C-alpha cells in the first residue's frame, strides 16, 4: 500500500498508544471521535509504521471498541465506498467477510428464496479475507456460476433484475481491500473486520447482520445510531452459526432495532428463535459439510429447485423467512416461513437462480 501525501492532525498512532489506548485493557482510555477519525485516516493513507499499526490494532482489540470509535471508523470508510443504489429497497446482508469453515453457507439460498418471495436482498463479501480467509458469499456464488467480480453499478443492476445482488469488496471498498496484507500479518481480527460488514454498498434501509454475543449486537446498533453516514430504518442482528448470518439450530437470539420518528422513540428489543418450534429437529453438526463452497452451492441449487426436503431445506427456508421479516414484508417469522416455502414449491426460487446465472 503506497503512502499518500496527506496533512494530519496531532494524533499519530504512537502518541495515541502512549497517551490514550495502549496501557492495557483495564486502564486504557477510549478514543474521541476526532482521534478515531485521524487514526483511521493515517491507517488508510499508509502512514503508520507497521509495528505501530499492529500495536494499535491489538490495543483496540484488548480494550474493546466503543460505538463512538466504530462509528468514526465506519464513517471514514464509507467516504471511500463506491456505493450504487438499486431501484428496489433491498435488505443489506453483511456477513463476516472472513467466512465459515465447518457448516454450509445458507445465505445465498436464503437470499434467492427471499427474492422469489418478493424481498430483494443484497449480499457482499471479499475474497479470503483475513484472519480466517475461509469461504464466504463470493465463493458459493462462483461455484454456482454467478458473476461476482463486477462493478457496484453492475451489482445494483443485478439486484433490480433478479432480486438478489452481490457486491464485491475490492470493487466497492478498495480502500479497505488495500489493507489486506497488513491485516493478514496481524494473525487476529481487528476492528476492520467489524466495520467492513457495515459498508452497506447498496444504501439499503435495512441491515441484517450476525454476532457472537447479544452485547455486541447492541454495540453495532449504537454504532449505526452514532454514525453520521448511515441513516437506517431498521437493524436485525442475530447469533449466527460461526458468527455468520445463518441461523443456528436450536436457540438463536435476535436483536431488533427500529428507528423512531417524531412521535415514537427509537426502539431496541430482542427475541429468540427456537428451530424446534418450527418442526426443525436437527443439530449444528447436521449442517456441517466437507467442502464449504462446493457443497454449499450444490445444496443451494438442490433446495431452491425443490430437489431436497431435509435439514438444509428447512434451514434455508427459515433463514429466508428472517430476511423477509427483516424488511417487514411479513409480520412474523411464521408468515415468512410460509412465503419462503411457497416460493420454493411454485418454482419462483429456481427461476431467480436461473436469472442470476444468466445475468
N, C-alpha and C positions, 0 to 999 in steps of 0.2 A: 504494500500500500504506500503510495507516494505521499510525501509531506506537502502540504499546501501552504502558501504564504497567507497567513491569517493573523489578524490582530486579536489578542486575547485580553482577558481581564487580569485580575491579581491573584487568581487561584489556580496555579499549576497543580497537577495531581500530587506531586511530592509534598507540597505545602498542605493540601487537604489531608493527606495521610498523617502528617506530623501534628497538625493543629486540630483536626476535626474527627476523622473517621478511622484512624489507623491504630488506636490504642487497645483494641480488643473488643469482643462482643458485649462485655458488660459495661465498659467505661467509654466506649466510642460515642461521639455525638452524631446526630443526623445532619445531612446537608440541607441548606436552604434551597429553594427553587433556583435561585440565581447561581449558587455554587454548583448544583447538579447540571444546569444548562451549560455552564462553562466547562465543566469536566467532560461532558459528552461532546461538546464542540471540539475540544482538544483531541479526544479519542478518535473521532471520525476524520479529523484532519491529519491523523498520524503523528501528532506532536509528541506524545509521551514516550520516554524510554521504555522498551518492552518490559524491563524488570519492574519499573514503577507502575506500568499499566496492569501487570499481573497482580501486583500487591494491592492496587486499588480495587480491582475486581474481587479479589479474595476478601478484602476488608468489608466490602459491601455485602458479600455473601455471609460473613460471620455476624455482622451486626444486624442484618436483615433490612431491606429497603423499606422506606415509608412510602405511602401513596403519593406524597408530595414529590419525592425523588423520582419514583416511577413515572409520574405524570410529566415531569420535566424531561426525562429521557425519551418518553413516548412522543411528546410534542415536538421535540427537536428532530427525532427520527422522521416523523410524519411530514416535516417541512421538506424532506428529501424524497418522500414516497411519490412515485408516479401513479396516482390513482386514476381509475377510469370507472365512471358510474354507469351501470346498465339502466335501461329504462324501467325495468321492473324493480321491485324493492326486496332484495334477497336477504336471507339470513346469512350473516358472516360467521363462518366456522373456522376458528383459529386454533387448531390442534397444536400440541407441542411439536415443533419442527424437527426435533432430533429423533422422533419416530418411536416405533414399537419393536420389541424383539422376541415376543413369545406368542401373542394372540393375534388373530386375524384383524385387519383393519376394516371396520364395518362402515366407516363414514362415507365411502364412495357409494356403496349400495344404498345406504340410508338417504344420501343426497338425491340419488336417482329416483328412489321411491317417493320421497317428499315432493320432488319436482313434478312427478307424474300425478301426484295428488293435488297439485296447484300451489305448492310452496317453493318458490325459487331459492336456490342455495348456492352460496359461493364458498369454495374451499381454497386454502392457499398453503404452500409449504416451499421449502428449499430442496436441496439435493445433498443428502448425507451430512446434515448439519451437526456440528459438534454439540454436546460431547459424545452422545451415543452413536451418532452417524448411522442410524438404522432406517428401516423403511418407513416412508411417510406417504401422504396422499399421492405425490408425484409418481412414485414407483408402482403403485397399484394401477393408476391411470395409464402409465406407459405399457404395462402388461396387457391392458385392455385395448390398446391401440388408439387411445385418445390423445390428441396433441397437447403437450404440456409446456414446451419451451416457446411460448408465444408472448407477444406484447400485451400490456394491460388492456389496451384498446381492443385487441382481438379477444381477450378474456371476457370483456364486457359484452361483446357481440355473442360470444358463446353462451353466456347465461341467458341473454334475451332470446336466442334462437332455440335453446334446448331446455332451459330451466335450471341447468347446472353450469357453473363456470369455475375454471381453475386459474388461479393467479400464481405465477412463478416468481419466487423471491428475487433471483438475480435480475429479472426484468423490471419488477415494480419497486424493489427496495435495494438498489445496487450499493447504497452507502453501507448498509448492514452487511451485505454479501461480501464487501471488501474487507470486513473484519474476520473473515473465515480463518485465516492462518493464525492470527493472534488468539482467537477463541480455541482453536484446535490445540495450541500449545498449553492452554490452561489445565486441561485434564478434568475440570469440573464445570458445572453450569454457572453462568453469570447472569446478571440482570438482563443481558441482551436476549437470553432465551425466553424471558418473560415478555419483554416489550415487542419482540418481533411478531408474536402472536396477536398483538393488539394493533397491527398496522392498518387493518380494515381497508384494503386497497379498492374495494368496490363502493366505499362510502355508504355502507349499509346502515340502517337504523336499528338493527337488532344484532347483538353479538352472542354467540354460543361458544363457550369455552369449557375447559376442564381444570380440575385442581386435585391435589392430594388431600388437603385439609380444608375444612369449612372456613377457617380464619383467613386462608389465602384467597378464597372466593370473595370474602368481604373486602380484602385489600385491593383486589382487582376492580371491584365495583367502585371503591373510593378513588382509585386511580382514574377511572373514567370520569368520575364526578369532578375531580380536580383538574382534569385535562382541559386546556384551552383550545385544543384542536378538535376533539371529539364532542359530539352532541347527540348521544344515543337516546333512543326512546326506551330501550329495553335490553337487559342483560340477563342471560341464564348461564350459570356456571354449575358444573356437576362433577362428581367424583368418578372420573373415568378410569377405565382399565389402563394400567401402565401410565397413568397421567394423560392419556389420550382422550379424544372426545367420543368414546364408545362407552355406553352404559355397562357397568359391570353386573354380572349375575349376582343374585342375592339383593343386598341392600345398597342403594345408591342415594347419596344425599344431593339435593339440588338447591342451589341458591338462586333466587328470583328477585330482580330489581326492576322497577318501573319508574321512569322519570315523572315527576309531578307536574301539574300545570298550575295555573294561578289559583285554582280552587282546591288543590289537593297536594299534600306534601309528598316528597319523594319517598318511595316505599321499598324496603328490603325485607324479604321473607325467605324461609327455607322450608322444604318438604322432602319427603322420601319416596323413592320408587322401589317397590319390592317386586322382583320379577315373578315370584310365585303367585302374586295376586293376579297376574295375567295368564296363569296356567303354564308358566315357563319354569320348569323344574330342571335346571342344569347348573353346573358349576363353572367357575372360571376356566378350569382345565379343559372343559368341553369345547372351548373356543380357541384352544391352542392349535397352531399349525406349524409345519416344518419350514416351509419357505414363505415368509410373510407376504412378499409382493405377489409372487405367482399364485400361491394358494388363495390369497385374499381376492385376487382378480377372478379366479375360476369360481370361487364361492359367490362373489358378487353377480357374475353372469348367471349362474345357476339359480340364485334366489330371485333376481328380478325377472327372469323368464318363467318362473314358476316350476322349475325342474327340481328344486329342493324344498322339502317341507320338514325341516328339522330344527335343531337348536340355532343354527345360523340364520335360517329364515325368520325365526322368532326374534332373534337379536337385531337383525337388520330392520324388521318392521317396527320394533319398539324404539330404536334409535331414530327412525324416520318420524315416528309419532312425536318424539320430543322436538324435532325440528319444526314440525307442523304446529305444535303447541307454542313453540318459541315465538313464532311470527303471529300468534293469536288468530290463526286460520281456523282453529278449533278452541273450545273452552276447557278441554280436559285431555289427559293422555289417552284415556279410553277412546274418545272420539277420534283422536289422531291415529290410534292403532287401527280402528275400523277403516279410516280413509286410506291408510297405508296398505292394508291387506286388499282392499278393493282395487287399488292402483296396480297391484301385482296380478290379481286374479283376472282383471279385464284387459291385460296386455299393455296398459299405458306405460308401466315401468320399462318393459322391454323396448318399447318404441323410443323412450327417452335415451336409453343406452345406444340404440341404433343411431339416433340423431347425433349423439356425442361422437361416436366413431366416424360418422360421415362428415363432421364439421370441418 
